[in-house]
Amino acid sequence: MRIDFDSPQAQSLRNSLAAAREVLEKARHGYQSACATFDDTNGSDDGRFALRRQGLSYAHAVTQFSDAVMAWLTFVDKQLQHVPHQDNK
């Protein structure tokens, strides 16, 4: 028996993982941009606000990505419970 990586559930989890990765990458870029803005404005209130806002967005994206990874790993682990162990002889 094998893990069915083409099942609808597996495809859905992979899609969620890809979407979360894209959101994470956008949030990372937004945070880097906010850091640059903060530096360019010598720590102005606008720069400080942008940095905090982007930091929260980045943190949320990290959590979403982590959740998507954990869902995928849980799926694989459950599938492995149904795969018979084979001795390497």
C-alpha positions in Angstrom: 0.0 0.0 0.0 1.2 3.5 -0.8 0.4 7.0 0.3 -2.1 8.5 -2.1 -0.6 11.9 -2.9 -3.1 12.4 -5.7 -6.2 12.1 -3.5 -8.5 15.1 -3.3 -7.4 15.7 0.4 -3.7 15.6 -0.5 -4.3 18.0 -3.4 -6.3 20.4 -1.2 -3.6 20.4 1.4 -0.9 21.0 -1.2 -2.9 23.9 -2.6 -3.3 25.3 0.9 0.4 25.0 1.5 1.2 26.7 -1.8 -1.2 29.6 -1.0 0.2 30.0 2.5 3.7 30.0 1.1 2.8 32.8 -1.3 1.1 34.9 1.5 4.2 34.3 3.6 6.5 35.5 0.9 4.4 38.6 0.2 4.4 39.4 4.0 8.1 39.0 4.2 8.6 41.4 1.4 6.2 43.8 3.0 8.0 43.6 6.3 11.4 44.2 4.6 9.9 47.2 2.8 8.6 48.6 6.1 12.0 48.1 7.7 13.5 50.2 4.9 10.8 52.8 5.3 11.4 53.0 9.0 15.2 53.6 8.3 14.5 56.1 5.5 12.2 58.1 7.7 14.5 58.1 10.7 12.0 56.3 12.8 9.1 58.6 12.1 5.6 57.9 13.4 4.5 56.8 10.0 7.5 54.5 9.7 6.9 53.1 13.1 3.2 52.4 12.3 4.1 50.8 9.0 6.7 48.5 10.7 4.3 47.4 13.4 1.4 46.8 10.9 3.7 44.8 8.6 5.1 42.9 11.5 1.7 41.8 12.5 0.9 40.8 8.9 4.2 38.8 8.8 3.4 37.1 12.1 0.0 36.1 10.9 1.4 34.7 7.6 4.0 32.7 9.5 1.2 31.2 11.6 -0.9 30.4 8.5 2.1 28.8 6.8 3.0 26.8 10.0 -0.6 25.6 10.2 -0.6 24.5 6.6 2.7 22.6 7.0 1.4 20.9 10.1 -1.8 19.9 8.3 0.3 18.3 5.5 2.6 16.5 8.0 -0.4 15.2 9.9 -2.0 13.9 6.7 1.2 12.1 5.7 1.6 10.7 9.3 -1.9 9.3 9.2 -1.3 7.8 5.8 1.9 6.2 7.1 -0.1 4.4 9.8 -1.8 2.4 7.0 1.4 1.5 5.1 2.8 -1.8 6.1 6.3 -1.8 7.3 8.8 -3.5 5.0 12.0 -5.1 6.1 15.1 -4.1 4.2 16.8 -7.4 3.4 
